Amino acid sequence: MKSKEIRLGLDLGEAPFTEVLQKSKLTGPMPRISHMIILTEIGQFDNKTKQLLEQSFNRTHKK
């Protein structure tokens, strides 16, 4: 972890890993956190990142 980055952990199940959507390397998260995105600038928090965050939220908060 570096002081100039945010590691956003996501529960995306079996979604494929990509250059941006990486396998979670976070220490101490819940086991369901399967993926992460490393953000280093505000421009990276784009619509795709927001969609992934919403998808993760919906998986975690099933009714």
Backbone as XML, in Angstrom:
<?xml version="1.0"?>
<chain id="A" units="angstrom">
  <residue number="1" name="MET">
    <atom name="N" x="0.847" y="-1.168" z="0.000"/>
    <atom name="CA" x="0.000" y="0.000" z="0.000"/>
    <atom name="C" x="0.894" y="1.234" z="0.000"/>
  </residue>
  <residue number="2" name="LYS">
    <atom name="N" x="0.463" y="2.222" z="-0.735"/>
    <atom name="CA" x="1.212" y="3.468" z="-0.835"/>
    <atom name="C" x="0.317" y="4.625" z="-0.415"/>
  </residue>
  <residue number="3" name="SER">
    <atom name="N" x="0.929" y="5.697" z="0.028"/>
    <atom name="CA" x="0.156" y="6.830" z="0.541"/>
    <atom name="C" x="-0.606" y="7.577" z="-0.552"/>
  </residue>
  <residue number="4" name="LYS">
    <atom name="N" x="-0.286" y="7.350" z="-1.800"/>
    <atom name="CA" x="-0.940" y="8.091" z="-2.877"/>
    <atom name="C" x="-1.881" y="7.216" z="-3.695"/>
  </residue>
  <residue number="5" name="GLU">
    <atom name="N" x="-2.374" y="6.143" z="-3.083"/>
    <atom name="CA" x="-3.317" y="5.287" z="-3.792"/>
    <atom name="C" x="-4.425" y="4.815" z="-2.861"/>
  </residue>
  <residue number="6" name="ILE">
    <atom name="N" x="-5.547" y="4.505" z="-3.457"/>
    <atom name="CA" x="-6.672" y="3.909" z="-2.741"/>
    <atom name="C" x="-6.917" y="2.553" z="-3.382"/>
  </residue>
  <residue number="7" name="ARG">
    <atom name="N" x="-6.985" y="1.518" z="-2.558"/>
    <atom name="CA" x="-7.308" y="0.181" z="-3.051"/>
    <atom name="C" x="-8.774" y="-0.078" z="-2.743"/>
  </residue>
  <residue number="8" name="LEU">
    <atom name="N" x="-9.563" y="-0.087" z="-3.788"/>
    <atom name="CA" x="-11.003" y="-0.263" z="-3.666"/>
    <atom name="C" x="-11.336" y="-1.742" z="-3.821"/>
  </residue>
  <residue number="9" name="GLY">
    <atom name="N" x="-11.740" y="-2.383" z="-2.723"/>
    <atom name="CA" x="-12.082" y="-3.799" z="-2.742"/>
    <atom name="C" x="-13.516" y="-4.011" z="-3.192"/>
  </residue>
  <residue number="10" name="LEU">
    <atom name="N" x="-13.720" y="-5.033" z="-4.024"/>
    <atom name="CA" x="-15.032" y="-5.303" z="-4.602"/>
    <atom name="C" x="-15.373" y="-6.786" z="-4.511"/>
  </residue>
  <residue number="11" name="ASP">
    <atom name="N" x="-16.642" y="-7.091" z="-4.318"/>
    <atom name="CA" x="-17.143" y="-8.460" z="-4.359"/>
    <atom name="C" x="-17.761" y="-8.669" z="-5.735"/>
  </residue>
  <residue number="12" name="LEU">
    <atom name="N" x="-16.989" y="-9.257" z="-6.641"/>
    <atom name="CA" x="-17.472" y="-9.464" z="-8.005"/>
    <atom name="C" x="-17.506" y="-10.937" z="-8.391"/>
  </residue>
  <residue number="13" name="GLY">
    <atom name="N" x="-17.381" y="-11.808" z="-7.407"/>
    <atom name="CA" x="-17.512" y="-13.239" z="-7.661"/>
    <atom name="C" x="-16.526" y="-13.760" z="-8.686"/>
  </residue>
  <residue number="14" name="GLU">
    <atom name="N" x="-17.058" y="-14.342" z="-9.749"/>
    <atom name="CA" x="-16.238" y="-14.997" z="-10.772"/>
    <atom name="C" x="-15.892" y="-14.077" z="-11.946"/>
  </residue>
  <residue number="15" name="ALA">
    <atom name="N" x="-16.092" y="-12.783" z="-11.814"/>
    <atom name="CA" x="-15.752" y="-11.861" z="-12.901"/>
    <atom name="C" x="-14.271" y="-12.008" z="-13.244"/>
  </residue>
  <residue number="16" name="PRO">
    <atom name="N" x="-13.927" y="-11.940" z="-14.525"/>
    <atom name="CA" x="-12.522" y="-12.111" z="-14.909"/>
    <atom name="C" x="-11.660" y="-10.941" z="-14.427"/>
  </residue>
  <residue number="17" name="PHE">
    <atom name="N" x="-10.402" y="-11.254" z="-14.151"/>
    <atom name="CA" x="-9.446" y="-10.228" z="-13.762"/>
    <atom name="C" x="-8.903" y="-9.564" z="-15.026"/>
  </residue>
  <residue number="18" name="THR">
    <atom name="N" x="-8.593" y="-8.285" z="-14.917"/>
    <atom name="CA" x="-8.017" y="-7.529" z="-16.032"/>
    <atom name="C" x="-6.838" y="-6.730" z="-15.496"/>
  </residue>
  <residue number="19" name="GLU">
    <atom name="N" x="-6.261" y="-5.917" z="-16.355"/>
    <atom name="CA" x="-5.158" y="-5.059" z="-15.924"/>
    <atom name="C" x="-5.624" y="-4.078" z="-14.849"/>
  </residue>
  <residue number="20" name="VAL">
    <atom name="N" x="-6.845" y="-3.584" z="-14.975"/>
    <atom name="CA" x="-7.401" y="-2.630" z="-14.012"/>
    <atom name="C" x="-8.104" y="-3.346" z="-12.860"/>
  </residue>
  <residue number="21" name="LEU">
    <atom name="N" x="-8.889" y="-4.348" z="-13.169"/>
    <atom name="CA" x="-9.663" y="-5.098" z="-12.180"/>
    <atom name="C" x="-8.834" y="-6.305" z="-11.744"/>
  </residue>
  <residue number="22" name="GLN">
    <atom name="N" x="-8.096" y="-6.132" z="-10.649"/>
    <atom name="CA" x="-7.107" y="-7.119" z="-10.219"/>
    <atom name="C" x="-7.643" y="-8.028" z="-9.127"/>
  </residue>
  <residue number="23" name="LYS">
    <atom name="N" x="-6.957" y="-9.158" z="-8.950"/>
    <atom name="CA" x="-7.254" y="-10.053" z="-7.835"/>
    <atom name="C" x="-6.952" y="-9.297" z="-6.547"/>
  </residue>
  <residue number="24" name="SER">
    <atom name="N" x="-7.835" y="-9.403" z="-5.583"/>
    <atom name="CA" x="-7.667" y="-8.677" z="-4.328"/>
    <atom name="C" x="-6.401" y="-9.113" z="-3.606"/>
  </residue>
  <residue number="25" name="LYS">
    <atom name="N" x="-5.615" y="-8.143" z="-3.187"/>
    <atom name="CA" x="-4.409" y="-8.380" z="-2.398"/>
    <atom name="C" x="-4.521" y="-7.657" z="-1.056"/>
  </residue>
  <residue number="26" name="LEU">
    <atom name="N" x="-5.737" y="-7.278" z="-0.713"/>
    <atom name="CA" x="-5.969" y="-6.533" z="0.518"/>
    <atom name="C" x="-5.759" y="-7.446" z="1.717"/>
  </residue>
  <residue number="27" name="THR">
    <atom name="N" x="-5.180" y="-6.927" z="2.767"/>
    <atom name="CA" x="-4.975" y="-7.726" z="3.971"/>
    <atom name="C" x="-6.135" y="-7.506" z="4.928"/>
  </residue>
  <residue number="28" name="GLY">
    <atom name="N" x="-6.685" y="-8.602" z="5.416"/>
    <atom name="CA" x="-7.743" y="-8.527" z="6.408"/>
    <atom name="C" x="-9.149" y="-8.279" z="5.917"/>
  </residue>
  <residue number="29" name="PRO">
    <atom name="N" x="-9.429" y="-8.306" z="4.589"/>
    <atom name="CA" x="-10.805" y="-8.062" z="4.182"/>
    <atom name="C" x="-11.664" y="-9.299" z="4.389"/>
  </residue>
  <residue number="30" name="MET">
    <atom name="N" x="-12.936" y="-9.101" z="4.270"/>
    <atom name="CA" x="-13.842" y="-10.242" z="4.296"/>
    <atom name="C" x="-13.487" y="-11.140" z="3.109"/>
  </residue>
  <residue number="31" name="PRO">
    <atom name="N" x="-13.636" y="-12.451" z="3.252"/>
    <atom name="CA" x="-13.269" y="-13.368" z="2.168"/>
    <atom name="C" x="-14.008" y="-13.107" z="0.860"/>
  </residue>
  <residue number="32" name="ARG">
    <atom name="N" x="-15.164" y="-12.488" z="0.926"/>
    <atom name="CA" x="-15.933" y="-12.265" z="-0.294"/>
    <atom name="C" x="-15.342" y="-11.163" z="-1.175"/>
  </residue>
  <residue number="33" name="ILE">
    <atom name="N" x="-14.398" y="-10.381" z="-0.667"/>
    <atom name="CA" x="-13.763" y="-9.341" z="-1.480"/>
    <atom name="C" x="-12.792" y="-10.030" z="-2.437"/>
  </residue>
  <residue number="34" name="SER">
    <atom name="N" x="-13.195" y="-10.155" z="-3.688"/>
    <atom name="CA" x="-12.464" y="-10.950" z="-4.669"/>
    <atom name="C" x="-11.593" y="-10.122" z="-5.602"/>
  </residue>
  <residue number="35" name="HIS">
    <atom name="N" x="-11.940" y="-8.875" z="-5.797"/>
    <atom name="CA" x="-11.269" y="-8.015" z="-6.767"/>
    <atom name="C" x="-10.900" y="-6.679" z="-6.122"/>
  </residue>
  <residue number="36" name="MET">
    <atom name="N" x="-9.990" y="-5.973" z="-6.772"/>
    <atom name="CA" x="-9.671" y="-4.616" z="-6.325"/>
    <atom name="C" x="-9.277" y="-3.768" z="-7.524"/>
  </residue>
  <residue number="37" name="ILE">
    <atom name="N" x="-9.491" y="-2.488" z="-7.366"/>
    <atom name="CA" x="-9.041" y="-1.485" z="-8.328"/>
    <atom name="C" x="-8.145" y="-0.535" z="-7.551"/>
  </residue>
  <residue number="38" name="ILE">
    <atom name="N" x="-6.973" y="-0.248" z="-8.093"/>
    <atom name="CA" x="-6.063" y="0.698" z="-7.446"/>
    <atom name="C" x="-6.263" y="2.060" z="-8.102"/>
  </residue>
  <residue number="39" name="LEU">
    <atom name="N" x="-6.729" y="3.019" z="-7.304"/>
    <atom name="CA" x="-6.981" y="4.377" z="-7.789"/>
    <atom name="C" x="-5.840" y="5.286" z="-7.359"/>
  </residue>
  <residue number="40" name="THR">
    <atom name="N" x="-5.270" y="6.005" z="-8.322"/>
    <atom name="CA" x="-4.181" y="6.932" z="-8.009"/>
    <atom name="C" x="-4.519" y="8.371" z="-8.395"/>
  </residue>
  <residue number="41" name="GLU">
    <atom name="N" x="-5.634" y="8.545" z="-9.099"/>
    <atom name="CA" x="-6.086" y="9.890" z="-9.459"/>
    <atom name="C" x="-7.597" y="9.878" z="-9.635"/>
  </residue>
  <residue number="42" name="ILE">
    <atom name="N" x="-8.221" y="10.998" z="-9.441"/>
    <atom name="CA" x="-9.680" y="11.104" z="-9.453"/>
    <atom name="C" x="-10.279" y="10.694" z="-10.793"/>
  </residue>
  <residue number="43" name="GLY">
    <atom name="N" x="-9.563" y="10.906" z="-11.870"/>
    <atom name="CA" x="-10.063" y="10.553" z="-13.198"/>
    <atom name="C" x="-10.307" y="9.065" z="-13.382"/>
  </residue>
  <residue number="44" name="GLN">
    <atom name="N" x="-9.686" y="8.243" z="-12.551"/>
    <atom name="CA" x="-9.891" y="6.800" z="-12.640"/>
    <atom name="C" x="-11.251" y="6.388" z="-12.077"/>
  </residue>
  <residue number="45" name="PHE">
    <atom name="N" x="-11.859" y="7.249" z="-11.274"/>
    <atom name="CA" x="-13.181" y="6.949" z="-10.726"/>
    <atom name="C" x="-14.221" y="7.354" z="-11.765"/>
  </residue>
  <residue number="46" name="ASP">
    <atom name="N" x="-14.280" y="6.563" z="-12.832"/>
    <atom name="CA" x="-15.145" y="6.858" z="-13.968"/>
    <atom name="C" x="-16.435" y="6.041" z="-13.904"/>
  </residue>
  <residue number="47" name="ASN">
    <atom name="N" x="-17.228" y="6.115" z="-14.963"/>
    <atom name="CA" x="-18.507" y="5.403" z="-14.982"/>
    <atom name="C" x="-18.331" y="3.897" z="-14.852"/>
  </residue>
  <residue number="48" name="LYS">
    <atom name="N" x="-17.289" y="3.329" z="-15.461"/>
    <atom name="CA" x="-17.044" y="1.886" z="-15.361"/>
    <atom name="C" x="-16.763" y="1.500" z="-13.912"/>
  </residue>
  <residue number="49" name="THR">
    <atom name="N" x="-15.954" y="2.291" z="-13.211"/>
    <atom name="CA" x="-15.659" y="2.020" z="-11.800"/>
    <atom name="C" x="-16.934" y="2.119" z="-10.973"/>
  </residue>
  <residue number="50" name="LYS">
    <atom name="N" x="-17.759" y="3.110" z="-11.255"/>
    <atom name="CA" x="-19.030" y="3.260" z="-10.539"/>
    <atom name="C" x="-19.947" y="2.067" z="-10.793"/>
  </residue>
  <residue number="51" name="GLN">
    <atom name="N" x="-19.982" y="1.562" z="-12.027"/>
    <atom name="CA" x="-20.797" y="0.388" z="-12.349"/>
    <atom name="C" x="-20.303" y="-0.840" z="-11.586"/>
  </residue>
  <residue number="52" name="LEU">
    <atom name="N" x="-18.986" y="-1.027" z="-11.519"/>
    <atom name="CA" x="-18.423" y="-2.160" z="-10.785"/>
    <atom name="C" x="-18.739" y="-2.053" z="-9.298"/>
  </residue>
  <residue number="53" name="LEU">
    <atom name="N" x="-18.669" y="-0.849" z="-8.755"/>
    <atom name="CA" x="-18.991" y="-0.626" z="-7.349"/>
    <atom name="C" x="-20.468" y="-0.947" z="-7.078"/>
  </residue>
  <residue number="54" name="GLU">
    <atom name="N" x="-21.338" y="-0.536" z="-7.981"/>
    <atom name="CA" x="-22.766" y="-0.836" z="-7.844"/>
    <atom name="C" x="-23.018" y="-2.343" z="-7.950"/>
  </residue>
  <residue number="55" name="GLN">
    <atom name="N" x="-22.334" y="-3.003" z="-8.876"/>
    <atom name="CA" x="-22.466" y="-4.454" z="-9.036"/>
    <atom name="C" x="-22.026" y="-5.166" z="-7.755"/>
  </residue>
  <residue number="56" name="SER">
    <atom name="N" x="-20.924" y="-4.729" z="-7.177"/>
    <atom name="CA" x="-20.429" y="-5.311" z="-5.931"/>
    <atom name="C" x="-21.432" y="-5.078" z="-4.802"/>
  </residue>
  <residue number="57" name="PHE">
    <atom name="N" x="-21.958" y="-3.875" z="-4.694"/>
    <atom name="CA" x="-22.952" y="-3.552" z="-3.667"/>
    <atom name="C" x="-24.174" y="-4.461" z="-3.800"/>
  </residue>
  <residue number="58" name="ASN">
    <atom name="N" x="-24.652" y="-4.617" z="-5.023"/>
    <atom name="CA" x="-25.840" y="-5.442" z="-5.253"/>
    <atom name="C" x="-25.589" y="-6.909" z="-4.913"/>
  </residue>
  <residue number="59" name="ARG">
    <atom name="N" x="-24.382" y="-7.420" z="-5.170"/>
    <atom name="CA" x="-24.052" y="-8.806" z="-4.799"/>
    <atom name="C" x="-24.037" y="-8.961" z="-3.281"/>
  </residue>
  <residue number="60" name="THR">
    <atom name="N" x="-23.544" y="-7.965" z="-2.591"/>
    <atom name="CA" x="-23.394" y="-8.027" z="-1.141"/>
    <atom name="C" x="-24.721" y="-7.814" z="-0.419"/>
  </residue>
  <residue number="61" name="HIS">
    <atom name="N" x="-25.611" y="-7.036" z="-1.008"/>
    <atom name="CA" x="-26.875" y="-6.680" z="-0.362"/>
    <atom name="C" x="-28.069" y="-7.294" z="-1.078"/>
  </residue>
  <residue number="62" name="LYS">
    <atom name="N" x="-27.990" y="-8.583" z="-1.370"/>
    <atom name="CA" x="-29.108" y="-9.278" z="-2.021"/>
    <atom name="C" x="-30.302" y="-9.308" z="-1.082"/>
  </residue>
  <residue number="63" name="LYS">
    <atom name="N" x="-31.479" y="-9.175" z="-1.655"/>
    <atom name="CA" x="-32.704" y="-9.224" z="-0.844"/>
    <atom name="C" x="-33.377" y="-10.556" z="-1.015"/>
  </residue>
</chain>
